[in-house]
Amino acid sequence: IYDGIWVGEDSPIPNTRGIRNDVIEALKAIAIPNLRWPGGCYADDYHWRDGVGPRDQRPPTINLHWGQVIDTNAFGTHEFLDLCELIGAEPYIAGNVGSGTPEEMRDWIEYMTFDGESELAKLRRANGRDRPWRIRYFGVGNENWGCGGRMRPEYYADLFRRYAVYCRDLSGNRLTRVACGPGGFNQEWTRVLMDRAAEQMQAYSVHYYSVWPDWGNKTSATGFGEEQWIAMLVESLKMRRAIEETREVMDEADPSKRIGMYVDEWGAWYDVEAGTPDWGLYQQNSIRDALIAGLTFHIFHEHNDRVRMANIAQTVNVLQAMILTEGEKMLLTPTYHLFEMYKVHHDATRLPITLSPPLYSMGDKQLPAVSVSASRDDEGVVHLSMINVHARRSASLSCDLLECQATNVSGRILAGDTVDAHNTFEDPNRVSTRRFDDAALNGSSLKVKLPPRSVVVLRLE
């Protein structure tokens, strides 16, 4: 956040009320539906009162989990909700269960959403916000099996029931109360939560990160070869297992699918860049990460009757980020460009796909060489997103369009000239989108040739 999003109102970097203008414009362009904060391990050590009121009077606090660095709290509730309004995103607040109290959580919700004459509403007005915000999504804790308190599922389930009582709908605001779900594969956690607390929740979170070969020996974000390329792509497909194992238990407890599954942390996790602190989690972003994001989106599309939200872990300068900054400079990552291409699927209807792709193999690793997803928007336009994960070979596709009477096809492509192609401040446009002309329509038949290491999004109308 600091320097990546927030630079302060006195910064020479152009800003709106302290928030970088270049970042605002970039995030507006990808039409983010919702943005989660404070999120991560920080959420269960964040006390909201530290981040409201005059900034020069806010107490500096320790970021306990990430380097024990000092947070000035210059970026707090008002600043985050201002950012959401500036980029047109709905806020998703992650509340503090690990070190907070039900009273603290209750008061934060009242401060943000109550339109009456309570002391907390008056305090909000004194701090510069007259009308309340509308907060639709509220997470009751984060990763409480780990950095959010190392709780057993039975204990967290009882805490969730207790805290959820005080997460009230005020002044017409209606909360979606999100319970903390598993990190990766843990059906027992989900069974306990569904058994003990399903009635109180409207949504249930799942976290899954792509890491290889393991957490203690992560591969690098750049400078890798084909072995690391395919290994991380295979790892990303385990998102399907994380969703399906959680879904299996949720479907037993909630067959009507009242409770949404929110995959509210996901993405690729590598070693940090040389010369940066371990706790900063700053990493580069390559064409491989764009393909990982696309494959992950396709998995979400497959399960969209249960998966109602998905939030990539970070936005700027951390993990699989959309944006990297360095002082006044800013660049858009390949993952950003993938998000921009895929926004055509927003609020569209998923169309069924039958695909029989060849396998891409290397050593003991293999995965389908091609992944495809499709949707139809409100104007009847069909969009096909197509990924060729092969590091060296192109892929030729022939499709019969049973759900589409198209007479025209156009498209864009995102591709890398090497497996670790990425953007730098010296060469910020090495990996970016361009027009794609290798698709042809012949009646109801579509033929496409996908280059290696590429994502193509076609528009059929």
C-alpha positions in Angstrom: 0.0 0.0 0.0 2.6 2.5 1.0 4.2 4.1 -2.1 2.4 1.5 -4.2 -1.1 2.9 -3.7 -0.7 5.5 -1.0 1.8 8.3 -1.4 0.2 11.1 0.7 -1.4 14.3 -0.5 1.9 16.2 -0.4 3.7 13.8 -2.7 5.2 15.0 -6.0 3.7 11.9 -7.5 0.3 12.9 -9.0 -2.4 11.7 -6.6 -6.0 12.1 -5.6 -6.3 12.6 -1.8 -3.1 10.7 -1.4 -3.8 7.8 -3.7 -1.7 7.5 -6.8 -3.5 8.6 -10.0 -1.7 6.2 -12.2 -2.8 3.3 -10.0 -6.3 4.6 -9.8 -6.6 4.7 -13.6 -5.0 1.3 -14.1 -7.4 -0.3 -11.6 -10.4 1.4 -13.1 -9.5 0.0 -16.5 -9.8 -3.6 -15.4 -13.2 -3.0 -13.7 -12.5 -4.6 -10.4 -15.8 -5.8 -8.9 -14.6 -5.8 -5.3 -11.4 -5.2 -3.3 -10.5 -6.9 0.0 -8.7 -5.2 2.8 -6.8 -5.4 5.2 -6.7 -9.0 4.2 -4.0 -11.6 5.0 -2.3 -12.2 8.3 -2.5 -8.4 9.0 -6.3 -8.6 9.3 -6.2 -10.4 12.6 -3.8 -7.9 14.1 -5.4 -4.8 12.7 -7.3 -2.5 15.0 -9.5 -0.1 13.0 -9.4 2.8 15.5 -5.6 3.2 14.8 -6.4 4.2 11.3 -9.1 6.9 11.7 -8.9 10.5 12.6 -6.3 13.1 11.8 -3.3 11.3 10.3 -0.7 13.1 12.3 -2.5 11.8 15.4 -2.7 8.2 14.4 -0.5 5.9 16.4 2.4 4.1 14.7 1.9 0.3 15.2 4.0 -2.8 14.5 3.2 -5.0 11.5 3.6 -8.1 13.6 3.5 -10.7 10.9 5.5 -9.0 8.1 8.9 -7.8 9.2 7.7 -6.1 12.4 8.0 -2.8 10.5 6.1 0.3 11.6 2.8 1.1 10.0 2.0 4.8 10.3 -1.7 4.0 9.8 -1.9 6.8 7.3 -3.9 4.4 5.1 -7.0 3.4 7.1 -10.7 2.9 6.8 -11.5 6.2 5.1 -8.6 5.9 2.7 -9.5 2.4 1.7 -13.1 3.1 1.1 -12.1 6.3 -0.8 -10.0 4.0 -3.0 -12.9 1.7 -3.6 -15.1 4.6 -4.7 -12.4 6.0 -6.9 -12.0 2.7 -8.9 -15.7 1.7 -8.7 -15.1 -1.4 -6.6 -17.3 -2.8 -3.8 -15.3 -3.0 -0.5 -14.7 -6.3 1.2 -13.6 -5.8 4.8 -11.7 -8.5 6.6 -12.4 -8.2 10.4 -10.2 -9.0 13.3 -11.0 -12.2 15.2 -7.5 -13.3 16.1 -6.6 -10.4 18.4 -9.8 -8.4 18.4 -13.1 -8.6 20.2 -16.7 -8.8 19.2 -17.2 -5.3 20.5 -14.4 -4.0 18.2 -15.9 -5.7 15.2 -19.4 -4.5 16.1 -18.1 -0.9 16.5 -16.3 -0.9 13.2 -19.5 -2.0 11.3 -21.5 0.7 13.1 -18.8 3.4 12.3 -18.9 2.5 8.6 -22.6 1.8 8.0 -24.9 3.5 10.6 -26.8 6.6 9.5 -28.2 7.7 12.8 -27.0 9.8 15.7 -24.8 7.3 17.6 -21.4 8.4 19.0 -19.6 6.3 16.4 -21.7 7.8 13.5 -20.9 11.2 14.9 -17.2 10.2 15.0 -17.3 9.2 11.4 -18.8 12.5 10.5 -16.2 14.4 12.5 -13.6 12.5 10.6 -14.9 13.8 7.3 -17.6 11.3 6.1 -21.2 12.4 6.5 -23.2 9.6 4.9 -22.4 6.0 5.8 -20.7 3.6 3.4 -22.4 0.5 2.0 -20.3 -2.5 3.1 -21.7 -5.7 1.4 -18.9 -8.1 2.2 -17.4 -8.7 5.7 -15.0 -11.4 6.6 -15.2 -12.7 10.2 -11.5 -13.4 10.6 -8.8 -14.6 8.1 -6.8 -17.8 8.1 -7.7 -18.5 11.7 -6.3 -22.0 11.4 -2.9 -20.3 11.0 -1.7 -16.7 11.5 -5.2 -15.7 12.5 -4.9 -17.5 15.8 -3.9 -21.1 15.1 -7.3 -22.2 16.1 -8.9 -25.6 15.9 -12.0 -25.7 13.7 -14.3 -26.3 16.7 -13.0 -23.3 18.5 -13.2 -21.0 15.4 -16.7 -22.3 14.6 -17.9 -21.2 18.0 -16.1 -17.9 17.7 -17.7 -17.3 14.3 -21.1 -17.9 15.7 -20.4 -15.5 18.6 -18.9 -12.7 16.4 -21.5 -13.0 13.7 -24.2 -12.1 16.2 -22.7 -8.6 16.4 -22.1 -8.2 12.6 -25.5 -6.5 12.2 -27.3 -5.0 9.2 -27.6 -1.2 10.0 -29.4 1.6 8.2 -30.4 -0.6 5.2 -26.9 -2.0 4.8 -26.9 -5.8 4.3 -23.8 -7.8 5.2 -22.6 -11.0 3.6 -20.8 -12.6 6.6 -17.9 -14.6 5.3 -16.6 -17.5 7.5 -12.9 -18.5 7.3 -12.5 -21.7 5.4 -9.4 -23.9 4.7 -6.0 -23.1 3.2 -5.7 -25.6 0.4 -7.0 -29.1 1.3 -8.7 -29.6 4.6 -12.1 -31.2 4.4 -12.3 -31.7 8.2 -12.1 -27.9 8.8 -15.0 -27.5 6.4 -17.1 -30.3 7.9 -16.8 -28.8 11.4 -17.7 -25.3 10.1 -20.6 -26.5 8.0 -21.9 -28.6 10.9 -21.6 -25.9 13.6 -21.9 -22.5 11.9 -23.5 -22.8 8.4 -26.7 -21.2 9.6 -24.9 -18.0 10.5 -22.8 -17.5 7.3 -23.7 -16.3 3.9 -20.2 -17.1 2.4 -17.2 -19.3 3.1 -13.7 -18.6 2.1 -11.0 -20.9 0.5 -7.3 -20.0 0.1 -5.0 -21.7 -2.3 -1.5 -20.5 -3.5 0.6 -22.1 -6.2 4.0 -23.0 -4.7 6.7 -25.3 -6.1 8.5 -27.4 -5.0 7.5 -26.5 -1.4 7.0 -23.6 1.0 10.6 -23.9 2.3 12.2 -23.9 -1.1 10.1 -21.8 -3.5 11.2 -21.4 -7.1 12.0 -17.9 -8.6 9.7 -15.6 -10.5 12.1 -15.2 -13.4 15.3 -16.9 -14.7 13.7 -20.3 -14.8 13.6 -23.0 -17.5 10.9 -25.3 -18.8 11.0 -27.7 -15.9 10.0 -24.9 -13.5 7.5 -23.5 -16.1 5.5 -26.7 -16.3 5.8 -27.5 -12.6 4.1 -24.2 -11.6 1.4 -24.6 -14.2 0.6 -28.1 -12.9 0.6 -26.7 -9.3 -1.9 -24.1 -10.3 -4.4 -26.7 -11.5 -4.6 -28.0 -7.9 -7.0 -25.2 -7.4 -9.6 -27.5 -8.9 -9.0 -30.0 -6.1 -9.2 -27.3 -3.4 -12.5 -26.1 -4.7 -14.0 -29.6 -5.3 -13.0 -31.0 -1.9 -14.5 -28.0 -0.2 -17.6 -28.1 -2.5 -18.2 -31.8 -1.7 -18.7 -31.0 2.0 -20.6 -27.8 1.3 -23.0 -29.5 -1.0 -23.9 -32.1 1.7 -24.6 -29.3 4.3 -26.0 -26.8 1.9 -27.6 -28.5 -1.2 -29.5 -25.4 -2.1 -26.2 -23.5 -2.5 -27.3 -20.6 -0.3 -23.7 -20.2 0.9 -21.2 -18.8 -1.6 -17.7 -20.1 -1.9 -15.2 -17.2 -2.0 -11.7 -18.0 -3.1 -10.5 -14.8 -1.5 -6.7 -15.5 -1.6 -5.0 -17.2 -4.6 -2.0 -16.7 -6.9 1.6 -17.7 -7.5 4.1 -17.4 -4.6 7.8 -17.3 -5.4 11.0 -16.4 -3.7 11.3 -12.6 -3.3 13.4 -10.6 -5.7 17.1 -10.3 -4.9 17.9 -7.3 -2.7 14.3 -7.1 -1.2 13.4 -8.2 2.3 11.7 -11.6 2.7 8.8 -10.1 4.6 8.1 -7.8 1.7 7.0 -10.6 -0.6 8.0 -8.5 -3.7 8.3 -10.6 -6.8 8.4 -10.2 -10.5 5.5 -11.3 -12.8 6.0 -13.2 -16.1 3.9 -14.6 -18.9 3.8 -17.8 -16.8 1.8 -15.9 -14.2 -0.7 -14.6 -16.8 -1.3 -18.2 -17.9 -1.7 -19.3 -14.3 -4.3 -16.6 -13.8 -6.1 -17.7 -16.9 -6.1 -21.4 -16.0 -7.4 -20.4 -12.5 -10.2 -18.3 -14.0 -11.3 -21.2 -16.1 -11.5 -23.4 -13.0 -13.6 -20.7 -11.3 -15.8 -20.6 -14.4 -16.4 -24.4 -14.2 -17.6 -24.0 -10.7 -19.5 -20.7 -10.9 -22.7 -22.1 -9.4 -20.8 -22.3 -6.1 -17.8 -20.0 -6.5 -19.3 -16.6 -6.3 -16.1 -14.5 -5.7 -12.4 -14.8 -6.2 -9.7 -12.3 -5.1 -6.1 -12.6 -6.2 -4.0 -12.2 -3.2 -2.5 -8.7 -3.8 -2.8 -5.7 -6.0 0.5 -3.8 -6.1 4.1 -4.8 -5.4 3.3 -8.1 -3.5 3.1 -11.7 -4.8 1.2 -12.0 -8.1 0.6 -8.3 -8.4 -1.3 -6.4 -11.1 1.0 -3.5 -10.8 4.7 -2.8 -9.8 5.9 0.7 -8.8 9.3 2.2 -8.3 9.1 5.8 -7.1 7.1 7.7 -9.6 7.4 4.9 -12.2 4.6 2.3 -12.7 4.3 -0.8 -14.9 1.5 -3.2 -15.7 2.3 -6.9 -15.3 1.3 -9.8 -17.6 -1.2 -10.8 -14.9 -2.8 -7.3 -15.2 -3.1 -7.7 -18.9 -4.8 -11.1 -18.5 -7.3 -9.5 -16.1 -8.0 -6.8 -18.6 -8.6 -9.3 -21.4 -10.9 -11.5 -19.3 -13.2 -8.7 -18.1 -15.4 -9.5 -21.1 -16.6 -12.5 -18.9 -17.9 -10.1 -16.3 -21.6 -10.6 -15.6 -21.9 -12.9 -18.7 -23.4 -16.4 -18.9 -21.0 -19.3 -19.0 -21.4 -21.5 -22.1 -20.5 -25.2 -22.0 -17.3 -26.4 -23.7 -16.4 -29.9 -24.7 -12.6 -30.1 -25.2 -10.3 -33.0 -26.0 -6.8 -31.4 -25.9 -3.5 -33.1 -26.2 -1.3 -33.5 -23.2 1.8 -31.4 -22.6 4.4 -33.5 -20.7 7.9 -33.1 -19.4 9.4 -35.6 -17.0 6.8 -36.6 -14.4 4.7 -33.5 -15.1 1.8 -33.2 -17.5 -1.3 -31.2 -18.0 -3.7 -30.5 -20.9 -1.9 -28.3 -23.5 -5.0 -26.2 -24.1 -7.7 -24.7 -21.8 -10.8 -22.9 -23.1 -13.7 -21.1 -21.5 -16.7 -19.3 -23.1 -19.4 -16.9 -22.1 -22.2 -14.9 -23.8 -22.8 -11.3 -22.7 -26.1 -9.4 -22.5 -25.8 -8.2 -26.1 -25.4 -11.8 -27.4 -21.7 -11.5 -28.1 -19.8 -14.7 -27.3 -16.2 -14.5 -25.9 -13.8 -17.5 -26.0 -10.7 -17.4 -23.8 -8.1 -19.9 -25.0 -4.7 -20.8 -23.4 -1.8 -22.7 -24.9 0.4 -23.7 -22.0 3.0 -25.5 -24.1 6.4 -23.9 -23.8 7.6 -24.7 -27.4 4.7 -25.8 -29.6 1.7 -24.1 -31.2 -1.7 -25.6 -30.9 -4.4 -25.9 -33.7 -8.0 -25.9 -32.6 -11.1 -26.8 -34.6 -14.4 -25.9 -32.9 -18.1 -26.5 -33.7 -20.2 -23.6 -32.5 -23.4 -25.1 -31.3 -24.5 -22.2 -29.1 -23.4 -19.3 -31.4 -24.6 -18.0 -34.8 -21.5 -15.9 -35.4 -20.5 -14.3 -38.7 -17.5 -12.3 -37.5 -14.5 -13.1 -35.3 -11.9 -10.8 -33.8 -9.4 -11.2 -31.0 -6.4 -10.2 -28.9 -3.4 -12.2 -27.8 -1.0 -12.0 -24.8 2.2 -14.0 -25.4 5.8 -14.2 -24.2 8.8 -14.6 -26.4 10.4 -16.7 -23.6 9.0 -18.7 -20.7 10.0 -16.0 -18.3 9.1 -12.9 -20.4 8.2 -10.1 -18.1 8.0 -6.3 -18.0 10.6 -4.1 -16.4 10.8 -0.4 -15.8 13.3 -0.2 -18.6 11.0 -2.3 -20.9 7.5 -1.9 -19.6 5.7 -3.2 -22.7 7.6 -6.4 -23.5 4.5 -8.4 -22.6 1.3 -6.7 -23.6 -1.8 -7.4 -25.6 -2.0 -7.1 -29.4 -4.4 -7.9 -32.2 -4.8 -11.6 -33.0 -5.6 -12.6 -36.6 -5.1 -16.4 -36.6 -8.7 -17.3 -36.2 -11.1 -18.1 -39.1 -14.9 -18.7 -39.2 -16.5 -21.0 -41.8 -20.2 -21.3 -41.1 -20.4 -22.9 -37.6 -16.8 -24.0 -37.7 -14.0 -22.0 -36.0 -10.3 -22.7 -36.6 -7.7 -21.2 -34.4 -3.9 -21.5 -34.2 -2.5 -20.6 -30.8 1.2 -19.8 -30.5 3.1 -21.4 -27.5 3.0 -19.6 -24.2 -0.1 -17.6 -25.1 -3.6 -16.5 -24.1 -6.1 -15.5 -26.8 -9.5 -14.0 -26.2 -11.9 -14.1 -29.2 -15.0 -12.1 -29.8 -17.7 -13.8 -31.9 -20.7 -11.8 -33.2 
